[in-house]
Amino acid sequence: MSRVRTLEDYHTDYRHSVEDPDAFWAACAEEFTWHKKWDSVRGGEFSPAGASTWFAGAELNITENCLDRHLAQRGNKLAIIFEPNDPRTRHLRLTYRELHTQVCQMANVLKKNGVRKGDRVVLYLPMIPQLAIAVLACARVGAVHGVVFAGFSAHAIADRVNDAQAEFIITADALERGAKQIPVKSVVDEALALCPSVRRVLVVEHTGWPVDMREGRDAWLHDELVGVEKTCPAEPMAAEDPLFILYTSGSTGKPKGVVHSQAGYMVWADYTFRNVFQVEENDVYWCTADIGWVTGHTYGLYGPLLAGGTTLLFEGVPTFPSAGRFWEVIDKHHVTIFYTAPTAIRSLMATPIDNVLSYSLSSLRVLGSVGEPINEEAWHWYHQHVGKGRCPIVDTWWQTETGGIMISALAGITPSVPARAGLPLPGVQPVLLAQDGSEIEGNDQEGYLAIKGSWPGVIRTTWGDHERCQQTYFTPYPGYYFTGDGARRDENGLYRIIGRVDDVINVSGHRFGTAEIENAINQSEYVIESAVVGYPHDVKGQGIYAYVICAGGVPTTDIDVQRAEASIIEAVVAEIGRIAKPDKIQLVSGLPKTRSGKIMRRILRKVAEGETQALGDTTTLLDPLVVDEIVAGRK
């Protein structure tokens, strides 16, 4: 596997990956276990069908590369550390040998229950070891796994099960998330009233909650595991066979089933994990994302295991039982690489600083952020208080559809600058496009971000609707993968993501990215977090509407409101200029966020525009009630 160790290495690898991608990626793939080598490295290159192939003709099983090939040298090395929701509950450690055995047993249970190659299996489980084991067991028998975050509503589960035509579900009796207890199995039961395709449900006994078990359909996993073999041959899979489906929000409101295939995803996950985080043999790595999101797939599970690393799975939340929980876990397990979301960082910034200063954090050597651009204030807080000024930060840009990180600093190797994602990884050719599709050359420019040339982790299709994949990603600008994001390439060639294209506000002919304005607002001492949208303005074309969370909560007196709003305007004027000054500022206690922490600006735009009767389904939000509060306080 090609490892970048110096800035010169980076430039050498980047040139090689662009000038001779076949040779570059063939060399990266050599170290893996293959049942049959490939006939060709690449094919398709964003053809009219929107398809690319990687390692066509090859046969493999990704779990042999996550587990079996490590047994000789790393059999007794820790593969997974599980930290439960309640710190009083004992944590669990699994070596590679133990994990291999449990994956084989789970795979045999799946086969005993009729799961075969190509079947779709939906997993609706808390962040417990059985979720990781079930994912790998599906891959071992050749089933296509579809993980659904255990917090989505019954309706959301049913949409995904029906779209995938899944016949099998693995779930749990219940889960504990912070102080909350959620009856997971009963949510699945409600969903299955709408899912005629499902014929078998396996249930993990996790909390001991009583559940209804439907005879002939439902079975306890622990009963099914009794007496099963501890070995299970891995099913040979074609390179382009689907590995998993992961549903992401679509502009139409109907979730898109993003499909990733076997070989390309494997090579991309391994390469990006090793190089972005500069992983060493003895690292303890912690990605806080749930496996229900692509970050949890690639950098919580597959990437670390492909690299023979130790990955930490965390069942809880950052503020339970106190706002020091993240830092407690880092010290407890001597975490060296920590990867989390700006949303989590900003929420912890709002708590007393002693929550972080009370912990050593001396084991840390690399920090990462994912999910959205990290604003400068949060970057500096993260660097100073968590990294103690010595840990490089990788601010990673990528998408569910890209399979893995595309633009980022490589820890300690390439430049890490606040509010900049950085340079593209080897194999990634980002371009800035004008509205007419022409490439914008040179630095100190901005435009629509697209990718020229395929890479191993690129989306293969959207499940059951390839035309949707084509129309969304490959039709807007033929010959390119269209990201839907706007970006700026600064004077040094570093990329700054400035928000979704539909999150760009055109004020009197001047284009502002929502992330740019939010970053300015967040400079105010009053502000914890903000979200900005455009709304129709009679004079400017679009006005700027800012939703702002203040430190200490929503001000209760007029004078305090005025002070907060004045500080916000002053921060924007100082950072960008008066033309970017918000026209309306609404101080709120929270923002409508998905379970993965992304702000639903679609809802905020509707409120700003006064279309409060057409907000759509809000039940899958982290806190649906916050929408009612925002509507009531609309300006």
N, C-alpha and C positions, 0 to 999 in steps of 0.2 A: 504494500500500500504506500502510495506516494505521501510523504510527510513534509510539510512546509515548516522549516525551522528558522529561516531568516527571511528578511525582506527580499534579498536576492533570489532565494528559493521561490518565493511567491511570484515574482516577475518571470522567472524561468518557467515555472509550471503553467502560469497563465498563458504565456506565449505558446507553449507546447500544446496546451488544451485547445487553443483556437486554431493553430496552424495544422495540427495533426490529431484531431480529436479521437480518431479510431485507435491510434497507437497509445495515446494517453490513457484512455479508459480501459483498453485491453490490459495495460500494465496494472492498473488499479484493481482489475477484476481477477488477476491471476491467482492471488493468494486464497481465494475462496474455494470451497468444496463444490465441485460440479459433477453431476452424473454424466453430462455430455457437454462439451465445449460448444461455443457459438459458431454459427456459420458466418455471421457478419456482426459488427459492433453496432452500427447505426443504420436506420432506414426511415424513410418517410419525410423527415425534415419539414414538418408542418405542411404536408401536402394539402390539396383541396379538401380532403376528408378530415383534416385536422389531426391526423394520427402520426405518431412517431413510434418506431420500435427500437428496442435496445437488446442486444445479445440474442438476436433471433436464431432459433435452432437449438439454443442451449436448454438443458434440463438441470434442475436443482431443487433443493428444498431449503427455504430460508432458515428453518429451525436447526438444520444440521450446521449452519454457519453461526447461528446464535449460541448453540449448545454443544453439539457432538464434537466439533473440531477443537473445542477448548478443554475437553475432559482430560486429555493426557497431561497437559501442562498446567491447567487451571482448575482441575476437578475439585480441589478443596478451597479454592478462592471464593469469596463471597460474591454472588451474583446479584442478589436482592436483599436489601435491608427494608423491613416493613415497620414503619412507625405509626401506631394506631391513633385514633382520634383523641382518646383519653390518655394523658401521659402516665396515669397510674396503671394502665394496662401494659403488660409486658410486650416489648417489641419482638420481632421475629427475624431470623437471618437464615437465608437459604444459600448454600454453596451451588456451584455450577452442577455438581453431581446430583445434589438433592433436587434442584430445579429440573434437571433433565428427567429424573425419575418421575416427578409429579406431572410433568408435561406428558410423558408417555402414558401414564395411568389415565389422565384426563382424556387423551386422544383415544385410548381404548374404550373409555366410557362413551365417547361420541360415536365411535364405530358400532358399539353394542346397541346404541339407540338409533341406528340407521343413518347417521350422517355420512355422506359420501363426498368424494371429490366434486367440487363445483357447487355444492349446496351452500346456501347462505344461512349463517348463524348470527342472530342478533344477541349482543351481550348488554345487559342492563344491570350493572353491578357497581357497588361502591369501590373506592380505591383500596382494595384488599388484594393479597397475593393471588387469590383465585381468579381475579380479573386478568392479571398478567399470564397466569398459567392457561386460562381458557383461550386467550388470544393466540398463544403459541401452539396450543393443542389443535385449534382450528387450522392453523397454517401447516401443522405436521400431517394432517390427514387430507389436506388440499381443499378444505372448506373455505369459503369467503367470509371473513368476519366483518361484522358491522357493529361497532361499539356505539352505544347511545348513552350519553351522560346521564347518570342516575340522579335525576333532578328534573328532567324533562317531563312534561305532562303525558297522560295516557294518550291524548290526541296526537301528540308529537311522536310517540312510540309507534302508534298505529300507522301514521303516515309513512314512517320509515320501513316498518315490517311489510306493509302492503306494496310499497314501491319495489323493495328487494324480493318480494314473494318468498320471504323466509319461512321455513317450516319448523325451525328450532330456535328456542330462546333459552339463555342461561341468565338467571337472576338470583336474588337473595331474599331472605325473609324481610329484612329491614336494614336500614343504615343509620349511623349516627354521624352528623356533620356539625361540629361545634356543639352547641347545647340543643340542637334540633334532633328529633328522631323522625325518620320518614319511612312509612310502610311500603317498601319497594314492591313486594309481591302483589299487594292489593292494587297498586298502580298498573302493574302488568296485567292483572286479571281484568281490570277495566278496559285496558287497551285491546285485549284479545277478544272482547265482544265484537270488535270491528275487524278482526283479522282471521278470516276463514282458512288461510293457508297454514297456520301454525298447528302442528300435531304433537309436539313434545316440548315440555318445559322442565328444565333441570334447575333445582333450587338449592342455593348454598345456605346452610344454617349459620348465620353470622351473629345475630343478636339474641336469638332465642324467642323472638316475638311469635305468637301464634299466627298461623296463616291458614287459609283455605287451600286444600290440595284437591284438585279435580281428578278423580279416578280415571286412569287410562291416558291422561295427558301429562300430569305433573308427577315428578319424582324427586326425592331428596338426593343431592349429589353424594352425600356420605354413604348412603345405601348403595348407590350405583358403583361406588369405588371398591366395595368389598370384593376381594378375591381377583381383581383384574391384574393382568400382567404388568410388570414394571418396565417392560421394553415395548417399543412400537416402531416398526420400520417407517421411515419418512417417505411420504408419497412423492415420487418424482413429478415435478411440475414444469411445464414449458415456461420459458422466460417471460412470455407475454400473457400467461394465465393471470386472472385477477387474484390479488392477494387480499385486498380489503376494499370495502365501500365505506366512505365517511361522508355523512351528510352535512352540508353547509348551507347557510341561508342563501336564498335566491332573490333576485330583484322582483320576480313574479309572486313571491310569497310562498311558492312551493319549493321545498328543500331540494338541492341538487345532490345526487349521489356520486361524489367524486370517486373515481376508480383508480387505484394504483396497482401496478403489476409486480411480478416477482423480482426479476433480476435487476432491472434498472433502479427500482426503489431501494433494493438492498445495497447496491454499490454506492448510491447517492447518500443514503443514511449513514453509512460507515464513513465515507470520505469526509462529509461535512462535519460529522460529530468529532472525529479525531482532530481535524485541522482547525476548526473554529475555536474549540475549547482547549486545544493543545494538550490533549489527554495523555497522562502518564500511567504506568502500570499500577501504581498504588493509590490512584485517586479514588475518592468517594464522591460520586456525582449525584446532585439532586436537582431534578427538574420538577417544579411544583405543579405543573399542569396535570390535570386529570387525563387518564388514558382515553377518555371520551372525546378529546380534542386531538388534532393532528400533532400538536407539540408533544403530547403524551405518547403518541404512537412512535414518532421518529426519535425523540430525544429523552423520553422517559423509559422506553422499552427497547425497541429494535436497535437504535444506534449504539447505546451502551453495551448491549449484549453482543452485537456483532464485533465490537472492538474488544471484547473480553473484559469489560469494565465492571465496576460495582455501582449499581443504581439504587437510589433510595425512593421508596414509595410511601407517600404520606396520606393518611386517610382524612386528616382534619383540615382546619382552616387557620389562617395566620393570627387570628385574634382570640383563640380559645385554648386554654382557659384564661390566657392573658395575651396582650399584644406583643409579648416577648417570645411567643411560641416558635416562630421560625428560628430565632437566634439560639434558643434553647436546644432545638433539634440539631442545628449546625455544630454546636459545641459537644453535644452528647455523642454524635456519631463521627465527629472529626471530618465534616464535609469540606472538601477542597474546591469543588466547582459548584456554584449556585446559580440557577437559571430560573427567573421568575418574571412576572408581568409588571409593567409600570403601574397598573391599577393597584396591585398589592403594595408596591413601594409607596405610592402616594397615600394609601390608606394608613400605612404604618407611620408615615411622616406626621400624620395628624395626631398621633398619640404622644405621650410624654417621652422625651428623649432617653430617659433612664431605661425605657423598655429595651433599647438596643445597647446602651452603654454598660448595662449590667452584665454583658456577656463578652467573653474574650474574642471570639471569632478569629483566633490566631491561625486556625487550620486553613482558612480560605486563601486561595491564590488566583481564582478567576471568577468574575461575576458576569452574568448575562441578563438581558431583558428581551422579551418577546411579546408579540400580540399587537403592538402599536408603537409608533415612535415614542421614545422616552423624552419628556421635556427636560430642559436644562436644569431646572431647580431640583427635580427628582434625581437626575443623573449625578449632580454634585453631592446631594445628600447620601445617595447610595455609595458613591465613591469614598466620601469622607467617613461616614459613620459605620457602614457595613464593611467596606473594603479597607478602611483605615489608611486610605491614600496610597496603598501599595498594590491593589488588585486591578488589573486591566478589566475594562467593561466591554463586552461585545453586545452591541445594540443591533439585534438581528432582524433583517427584513426577509420575509418569505410568506407563503400562503399555503392553505390546504392543498391547492392545486399544484404547487411546485414540489411537494413531497419533502422538501428540506430547505435549509438556509440558502439564500441566493446572494444577498449583499450583506456584508458584515465585516467588522474588524476580525482578524485572526489574533487571538489573545496574545498580547505582548509582541506581536510581529508586525502587523500593519497598523496604520494610524487609527486611534480611537479618540474621536472628537465629539463633545456633547452635541446632541441634536443631529448627528450624522450617522447613517447606517454604515457608511464607509465605502470600501472597494468591492467589486464583484468577486465571487469565488472563481477559481479556475473552472472553466467550462461554461461560465455564465457571461453572456454578451448583452448587457443592458444598452438600450438606446433611448433617447428622448425624441418623441415624434411631435411634429406640428399637427394641427387639426386635419390637414390635408394628407397626412401620412408620410410626409417627407421627414428625413432624419435631421435633427438639429445638431450641428457639429460644434465642437469646442467646449471649453469650460465656462463657468459663470452663466449657465443657461438653464431654462426649465421647460418642461413639456410633459407629454403623456409618456409614462414609463412602459416600455415593451421589451421583450427579450427576442434577440435575433439568434437563430440556431437552437437546436434542441439540446437537452441535457438529460441525464439518465432518470431523474425523478419526476419528469413532466407528467401531468395528468394524461391518462390514456383515453378516457371517455367519461360521460356521465351515465350512470346505470340506466339501461332501458331507453335512453334518449340521446343517441350520439349526436343528433342534429343540434340539440341544445348546447352540447359541448362545443361543437363547431361554431355555432352562432355567437356564443358568449366570448370565446377566447381566441379564435383564429380567423373569423370573418371580418371584424372591425378594421383590421389592418393586415391584409393578406401577406403571408410570409413571416409574420411575427406572432408571438404569444402576447396578447394584450392583457396587462395586469389589472387595468381599471384604476390604477393609481397615477397621481401626478408626482413628479419628482424634480429636484433641482440638482444639477451637477455644479459643485462650487469651484472656486478658482484653482483648487488642488485636485480636482477630479473626483472628490468624494461625493457620494450620493446622499441627498436628504429627501426623505419621503414627505410630501406636503399634503397628503390626504387623498381620499378617493376622488376620482374625477368629478363625481356628482357631489362631492363635498368641497368643491372649489367655488368660491363666491366672487362674482364679478360686480365690483362696486365702481360705478362710474367709469367703466372700461378697464379698471385695474383688477387683476386676478389675484385673489388671496386664498391660500390653502387654509382650511379650518385648523389644521395642526399648527400652522404658523401663528395664527391669531390666539389660539389656546395657549401656546407656549408663552406668548407675551402676557396674556391675562394672568397666567400662573406665576408670573414674577411678583405680583402684588402680595404683600405680607398678609393680606386678608384671605387669600385664596388657597384652597386645598386642591380643587379640581374644577375643570370647566369643560363645556361642550358648546361649540359654536355652529350655527346653521345660517343659511341665507333665507330671506323671505322677500316677497315682492315689495318694491319700493317705488313710489310714483316718480321720484326724481332721479334716484341713483340706479334704477333698474333692480338692484338687489340691495337690501339692507342687511345689517349684521345683528343677529339675535344671539345673545350669550346667556347660557344657563350656568350658574356659578354656585359651587359649594364653598361656603366660608368656614374658616377655622372657628371652632366654637359653636357652629350651628348657624341657623338663619337668624340674622339680627332682629331684635324685637322692637326697637324704637326707630322712629324716622331719622333721627340724627345718626344712628349707627348705620342704617341703610345708606344714607347719603355719603357717609365717610367711606364705606366699602365701595360704593359705585365710583366715587371720585378717585379712589386708589386704583381701581381696575382701569379706568379710562387713562389715568396718568401712566400706568404701566404699558398699555398698548401704544399710546402716543410716543413714549420714550423708546419702545422697542421697534415699532414699525412706522408710525406717523399718524397724523390726525385722520387721514383718509380711511384708516382701518379701525377707527373708534367705533365700538359697538353702538348701534342705534337703540337697542333695548337690552337691558340687563335684568334677568330674573334670578333672584337668590333662592336657591332650593336646598333641601336637605339631602337629596340624592338624585341620581341620574338613572334612566332606564337602561339596564345593562343585561346582556345575555349571560348565561352561566359561565361563559369563558372570560367574562370581563369586558367585552366589547360594548361600546355605547351604541344604542339603536338610534342613530340620527334621523332615520326615516320618521320615527315617532315625534322627535323634537321638531322636525321640519313641519309636520302636520299641525302641531300645536302652534308653532310660530305663525303659520299661514291661516290659523283659525279653523282648520278642518278637524275639529276635535271629535266629530262623529264618525270619522273614517280612519281610526287608528289601527284597525286590524286586531289580530289575536295578540294579547299581551300576557297570556298565561305562562309562557315559557321564559319570561324575564325572571331575573334573580329576585326582584321585588316589584310585582305588578302594581302594588298600591302607590308607589312613587309617581306613577303616571297620573293618577287621580289628583294628587297634590299639585303636580305641575300644571295640569289643565285648570285647576281652581285658581292658581296664582298667575295665570297667563296675563301678559301685559298687552 
